[in-house]
Amino acid sequence: MKEIYLDNSATTKVCSASVEKAVEMMTKIYGNPSSLHSKGLEAEHEMQKARQIISDELGAEKGEIYFTSGGTEGNNLAVFGAANALKRRGNRIVTTAIEHSSVMESMQRLEKEGFEVVYLTPDKSGKVRSEDIKSAITKDTILVSIMSVNNETGSVQPIECVRYAIQASGSPALFHTDAVQAFMKMPVIPKKLGIDLLTLSGHKIHAPKGVGALYVRKGVRILPIHFGGLQEKKLRPGTEACPAICAMGAAVEDLKRRKERTELISELNTYCRKKLAETEGIVINSDEGGLPYIINFSAVGLRSETLLHFLADRRIYVSSGSACAKGQKSHVLKSIGLPDSITDSAIRISFSEENTKEDIDILIKFLGDALLTLARTNRM
């Protein structure tokens, strides 16, 4: 049976260009980029090329890109780095109730340290209201952290209003956005949006796991959370993962060449929504105005984990929510106000350009089989 992978928001298949670059860096250009001999300088040159590729895609300067181990570290560095740098100027932080766990748990830790954290709740579409953002930011706010695209529902957040709200409040706040699900899927240009800090992850864009980047606007000061070297201007010390970094650069270049990608994904999203809507017992949880790469739905009466394994046995791979949550109930769907009967049966599918309408047809067929044959819970 054909393998159908519909869990691209959890991780993507590494593209051939990225694989080839990683192998080259591990077997030919394998020097330590901090070494001063020719082998090290060669590796440093390749790493700077990757930095330039990523900065160009963001409309940023090369020196504004700092490499990390991925989205979780990038979010931790941004949140703790900003809060600790500005804590003498205020203690209020504004975020949302639907952030990734790497932001949510960082915020909870900061609350224990005495910071006041405001969690904005979304409306039924999964979006936080612009007016709520504006009213939450006061003169003693030091950080605003709002994701660009939610990883469970695909809802696109109104981050374009944040910079104006900060300026209107007269606060010293820095603006951070988790752009892990948005990067290479929609335009996110930090300078145009007034973003100070922006998080990226390699394995969401067909690069390897274990690499990411943090954009830090020129002139912005945040404090490091790791210590022990001069790498990345001491903000993220430690020997850089050169093969993964260069592979991430190669993946960005490869995606830039696929200009028809977004149109194809939008067509696939529309087709999938139509098929899901025609299937009795299916409720779609993702708003139509969200990022087309993600659709969250519920097969009401079937527990998420049961359906996930039913589909996996047939080589169809989906998610029951954020991979980092490891099957726990979705705080995102709860924040939207969905009842337990919906959240307990929620499934996320997420596309890449390798998916086809045939994949959707097969998914729908087996969803129908599952709804007919699997034991239903009593929670309707």
Rosetta blueprint (number, residue, H / E / L):
1 M L
2 K L
3 E L
4 I E
5 Y E
6 L L
7 D E
8 N L
9 S L
10 A L
11 T L
12 T L
13 K L
14 V L
15 C L
16 S H
17 A H
18 S H
19 V H
20 E H
21 K H
22 A H
23 V H
24 E H
25 M H
26 M H
27 T H
28 K L
29 I L
30 Y L
31 G L
32 N L
33 P L
34 S L
35 S L
36 L L
37 H L
38 S H
39 K H
40 G H
41 L H
42 E H
43 A H
44 E H
45 H H
46 E H
47 M H
48 Q H
49 K H
50 A H
51 R H
52 Q H
53 I H
54 I H
55 S H
56 D H
57 E H
58 L H
59 G L
60 A L
61 E L
62 K H
63 G H
64 E H
65 I E
66 Y E
67 F E
68 T E
69 S L
70 G L
71 G H
72 T H
73 E H
74 G H
75 N H
76 N H
77 L H
78 A H
79 V H
80 F H
81 G H
82 A H
83 A H
84 N H
85 A H
86 L H
87 K H
88 R H
89 R H
90 G L
91 N L
92 R E
93 I E
94 V E
95 T E
96 T E
97 A L
98 I L
99 E L
100 H L
101 S H
102 S H
103 V H
104 M H
105 E H
106 S H
107 M H
108 Q H
109 R H
110 L H
111 E H
112 K H
113 E L
114 G L
115 F L
116 E E
117 V E
118 V E
119 Y E
120 L E
121 T L
122 P E
123 D L
124 K L
125 S L
126 G L
127 K L
128 V E
129 R L
130 S H
131 E H
132 D H
133 I H
134 K H
135 S H
136 A H
137 I L
138 T L
139 K L
140 D L
141 T E
142 I E
143 L E
144 V E
145 S E
146 I L
147 M L
148 S L
149 V E
150 N L
151 N L
152 E L
153 T L
154 G L
155 S L
156 V E
157 Q L
158 P L
159 I H
160 E H
161 C H
162 V H
163 R H
164 Y H
165 A H
166 I H
167 Q H
168 A H
169 S H
170 G L
171 S L
172 P L
173 A L
174 L E
175 F E
176 H E
177 T E
178 D E
179 A L
180 V L
181 Q L
182 A L
183 F L
184 M L
185 K L
186 M L
187 P L
188 V L
189 I L
190 P H
191 K H
192 K H
193 L H
194 G L
195 I L
196 D L
197 L E
198 L E
199 T E
200 L E
201 S E
202 G H
203 H H
204 K H
205 I L
206 H L
207 A L
208 P L
209 K L
210 G L
211 V L
212 G E
213 A E
214 L E
215 Y E
216 V E
217 R L
218 K L
219 G L
220 V L
221 R L
222 I L
223 L L
224 P L
225 I L
226 H L
227 F L
228 G L
229 G L
230 L L
231 Q H
232 E H
233 K H
234 K H
235 L L
236 R L
237 P L
238 G L
239 T L
240 E L
241 A L
242 C H
243 P H
244 A H
245 I H
246 C H
247 A H
248 M H
249 G H
250 A H
251 A H
252 V H
253 E H
254 D H
255 L H
256 K H
257 R L
258 R L
259 K L
260 E L
261 R H
262 T H
263 E H
264 L H
265 I H
266 S H
267 E H
268 L H
269 N H
270 T H
271 Y H
272 C H
273 R H
274 K H
275 K H
276 L H
277 A H
278 E L
279 T L
280 E L
281 G L
282 I E
283 V E
284 I E
285 N L
286 S L
287 D L
288 E L
289 G L
290 G L
291 L L
292 P L
293 Y L
294 I E
295 I E
296 N E
297 F E
298 S E
299 A E
300 V L
301 G L
302 L L
303 R L
304 S H
305 E H
306 T H
307 L H
308 L H
309 H H
310 F H
311 L H
312 A H
313 D L
314 R L
315 R L
316 I E
317 Y E
318 V L
319 S E
320 S L
321 G L
322 S L
323 A H
324 C H
325 A H
326 K L
327 G L
328 Q L
329 K L
330 S L
331 H H
332 V H
333 L H
334 K H
335 S H
336 I H
337 G L
338 L L
339 P L
340 D H
341 S H
342 I H
343 T H
344 D L
345 S L
346 A E
347 I E
348 R E
349 I E
350 S E
351 F L
352 S L
353 E L
354 E L
355 N L
356 T L
357 K H
358 E H
359 D H
360 I H
361 D H
362 I H
363 L H
364 I H
365 K H
366 F H
367 L H
368 G H
369 D H
370 A H
371 L H
372 L H
373 T H
374 L L
375 A L
376 R L
377 T L
378 N L
379 R L
380 M L
